[in-house]
Amino acid sequence: VQLQAFGGGLVQTGGSLRLSCAASGDRFRDSAVGWYRQAPGNLREWVSSMVLGGATNYEDSVKGRFAISRDNAKNTAYLQMNNLKPEDTAVYYCRSFKYNVWGQGTLVTVSS
């Protein structure tokens, strides 16, 4: 399984972005998926995850603003990010937990 994350960009405070994580092959659908982020000078941190049954979890600072989803028919996971804040600025990575594979990261910059 290989993952490619895309959809990042520059957005103003309060704006929205949707990140996508496209997987090669069809094994992606049998893995829980997650999104992480790494801000400059910081460690990579977990943001959200979705298990196979569809249950989702979110880091406290993004609850109510971010939503993780997946489309198994397209082998793609998504992270909808609303009401973005400058502190959300980071490189965002997707991950397949079962195969321990990471996407290459996509940069999100939120201007104040």
MOCOR-V744587 format. One record per backbone hydrogen bond with DSSP energy under -1.0 kcal/mol. CO is the residue of the C=O (numbers start at 0). NH is the residue of the N-H. If there is no record, write none. Layout:
# MOCOR-V744587
co-><CO & CO>
nh-><NH & NH>
This chain:
# MOCOR-V744587
co-><1 & 3 & 5 & 8 & 10 & 11 & 14 & 16 & 18 & 19 & 20 & 21 & 26 & 27 & 31 & 32 & 33 & 34 & 34 & 35 & 36 & 37 & 38 & 44 & 46 & 47 & 48 & 49 & 50 & 54 & 56 & 58 & 61 & 61 & 64 & 66 & 68 & 70 & 70 & 74 & 75 & 76 & 77 & 78 & 79 & 80 & 83 & 84 & 85 & 89 & 90 & 91 & 92 & 93 & 94 & 95 & 100 & 105 & 107 & 108 & 110>
nh-><23 & 21 & 19 & 108 & 110 & 14 & 83 & 80 & 78 & 5 & 76 & 3 & 29 & 30 & 96 & 49 & 94 & 46 & 47 & 92 & 44 & 90 & 41 & 36 & 58 & 34 & 56 & 32 & 53 & 50 & 48 & 61 & 64 & 65 & 81 & 79 & 77 & 73 & 75 & 22 & 70 & 20 & 68 & 18 & 66 & 16 & 13 & 87 & 88 & 107 & 37 & 105 & 35 & 102 & 33 & 100 & 95 & 91 & 89 & 10 & 12>
